[in-house]
Amino acid sequence: MDPNVVLLIALSVVAAVLAIALIVVGAKLAKMKKMHTSEEAEDVYVKKGVRYSKDTTVTKDGETHVSHDKGDFVLVKGVTYLPERGEGLMPGTYTALASAETVSSFKLRLGGYVREYKHGDTVVLAEGDPVCAVSCNVILR
């Protein structure tokens, strides 16, 4: 076999391996970029799979303000959720809001303990720690 043909075959194999490696790296980068950006809400960003709020205020013009925006998570009364990276409810810091106007305080079960929270309190959810709304539906912003 001619040495030029052997060299051409070897270069073709190396080029094919590099092309496959480039495709794999590109796919991983695209997945990481998707995981670290939040398309759900403008005032939320995701860093290393953990959700962070840019704005933690729950008042508007001096009045308590509640609305369900894109990117908010509703804890349904009696349903247990597990915060996981990349899932619907991610670990991170949230502002807990009562879903009803007449309710100013509510109870949440975090990590097995029930505690009373007031409208607008900050709640920190750790990955894998179960969270459950005990007294009413709660909005996590």
Sequence and secondary structure as in RCSB ss.txt:
>XXXX:A:sequence
MDPNVVLLIALSVVAAVLAIALIVVGAKLAKMKKMHTSEEAEDVYVKKGVRYSKDTTVTKDGETHVSHDKGDFVL
VKGVTYLPERGEGLMPGTYTALASAETVSSFKLRLGGYVREYKHGDTVVLAEGDPVCAVSCNVILR
>XXXX:A:secstr
  HHHHHHHHHHHHHHHHHHHHHHHHHHHHHHHHHHS SS TTEEEETTEEEES    EETTEE     TT EEE
 BT EE   TTSSS SEEEEEEESSTT SEEEEEETTEEEEEETT EEEE TT  EEESSS EEE 
